[in-house]
Amino acid sequence: MPDEKTNVIIEELLQLISQVSRIEKGELMYDVRVREELGIDSLMAMEIVATIEKRFDIRIDESILNSINTVGDFLDYVISLIKGKHV
């Protein structure tokens, strides 16, 4: 179960993804497939990545993006980067 700080980060990440992609935040469920169900292409993914990198001052490995299938996979990866930076 995520702690309160993690929940705040998740909410902010979902808000940023929603703003950049123009996908309703309610559609960004953990098990939703990024490409197949949400239609996020590589250009939109790069825009999302750039926004999140700037906001959280992290570097997302672009080669990892190909192995990310769901919104949850992406959130878990980004949260691990954020927590690794601030621990």
C-alpha positions in Angstrom: 0.0 0.0 0.0 1.5 3.3 -1.0 2.3 5.9 1.7 0.8 9.4 1.7 3.8 11.0 0.0 3.7 8.3 -2.8 -0.1 8.9 -3.3 0.6 12.7 -3.7 3.3 11.9 -6.3 0.9 9.6 -8.1 -1.8 12.2 -8.2 0.6 14.8 -9.6 2.0 12.4 -12.2 -1.6 11.5 -13.3 -2.4 15.2 -13.6 0.6 15.9 -15.7 0.0 13.0 -18.0 -3.6 14.1 -18.3 -2.7 17.6 -19.2 -0.1 16.7 -21.8 -2.1 13.9 -23.4 -5.5 15.5 -23.0 -6.8 12.1 -21.7 -9.2 12.3 -18.8 -7.4 11.6 -15.5 -10.1 9.0 -14.7 -9.0 6.9 -17.8 -5.5 6.6 -16.5 -6.0 3.4 -14.5 -3.0 1.3 -13.4 -3.9 -1.6 -15.8 -4.7 0.4 -18.9 -2.4 -0.2 -21.8 -0.6 3.0 -22.8 -0.4 2.5 -26.5 -3.2 0.1 -27.3 -5.9 1.6 -25.1 -4.9 5.2 -24.6 -3.3 5.7 -28.1 -0.2 7.4 -26.7 2.3 7.4 -29.5 6.1 8.0 -29.3 5.8 11.7 -29.8 3.2 12.2 -27.0 5.2 9.8 -24.8 8.3 12.0 -25.3 6.3 15.1 -24.4 5.0 13.5 -21.2 8.5 12.3 -20.3 10.0 15.8 -20.9 7.3 17.4 -18.7 7.8 14.9 -15.9 11.6 15.1 -16.1 11.5 18.9 -15.8 8.9 18.9 -12.9 10.7 16.3 -10.8 14.3 16.9 -11.9 14.9 13.3 -12.9 16.2 11.6 -16.0 13.9 8.9 -17.6 15.8 6.3 -19.6 14.1 6.4 -23.0 15.1 2.8 -23.7 12.9 1.7 -20.8 9.8 3.2 -22.4 9.6 0.3 -24.9 9.2 -2.2 -22.1 6.4 -0.1 -20.4 3.0 -1.4 -21.2 0.6 0.0 -18.7 0.0 3.3 -16.9 1.0 1.4 -13.7 4.3 0.3 -15.2 5.1 3.9 -16.0 4.0 5.3 -12.6 6.0 2.6 -10.7 9.1 3.3 -12.8 8.9 7.1 -12.3 8.2 6.8 -8.6 11.2 4.6 -8.2 13.3 7.3 -9.9 11.8 10.1 -7.7 12.3 8.1 -4.5 15.8 7.1 -5.4 16.7 10.8 -5.9 15.2 11.9 -2.6 16.1 9.1 -0.3 
